[in-house]
Amino acid sequence: EAFDWLAPPGSCKEKVLCYHNSDSTTQGSAALVVISDPLDKYINRKQLWELLVKWRREPLHDKRTEEMKVYDDDDGAIVCKRVYASEKDKPQETLYFKTTLDHEKMSMSRRVFQKDEKTLSKIPMDFINVHDDPVLVEAWRQRANGQRKHDEAVRDLLARVLNELITGSSEPSPDFELIDQDWETSKDWKMLFF
């Protein structure tokens, strides 16, 4: 069956698929990303952008989080302050997750800072761009040294987030930190990065 580009948003109930190690729609093969299927049958670009911003404003409260506060910074960024409980080999930790939004371009980037709010954490940055005609989402993770991650783990997480946002899940969707352990422990790390 041919894709019906004129179908109204919300008319498609099939799961959103995403693809890893894909060429960026704006930078081509110079920058690999995870990219979604066209989303026009699910939702329009503005609705999707609003859901992604809401996702950043209402993050998942994970098991280790003792305290969490979300607020808007003076520069318009969304900041999530998290205080993590100490564990066997980890002391209590405070991190600031700062999401910078470009509403015009519909792109967001998130960086994680240590307790002083100035020093970057080792947690990779993440980037999300929403494109139009057709509506697509591009995402990738990146370390401070420029190493990018756009593998199956990022693909699966982006697909889960998009499916949960589009279907209106009542629970907050997970975030990219869920896949960080794979990044740190992978024996084939060279295959994960571009």
Buried (B, 14 or more C-beta within 10 A) or exposed (E): EEEEEEEEBEEBEEEBEBBBBBBBBEEEEEBBBBBBBBBBBBBBBEBBBBBBBEBBBEBBEBEBBEEBEBEEEEEEBBBBBBBBEEEEEEEEBBBBBBBBBEEEEBBBBBBBBBBEEEEEBEBBBBBBBBBEEBBBBBBBBBBEEEBBBBBBBBBBBBBBBBBBBBEEEEEBBBBBBBBBEBBEEBEEEEEBBB
